[in-house]
């Protein structure tokens, strides 16, 4: 735990870069569905979200393995990704869904 606390800056940098990659794959504008959205557009959004989560999980797994994080480090990783997505305008409901999916890898 202490080693994770001492590497806080590195953890924040790595998790922010992963959050940015996830947000590039699934932008905040796709997060909210317009009332006129048809089924094909919804399916495209769903596929993009699934792909973003799959790639995010792979990135997180690789980073966790490289860094050898403990409980504090994993919690900080999760929190940083969540805060970055909130700052970019994602809804709390969708962030909760995304984080629930990602936290399985943590």
Secondary structure, DSSP 8 states (H G I E B T S, - for coil): -HHHHHTHHHHHHHHHHHHHHHHHHS-GGGTS--TT--HHHHHHHHHHHHHHHHHHHHHHHHHHHHHT--HHHHHHHHHHHHHHHHHTT--HHHHHHHHHHHHTT-
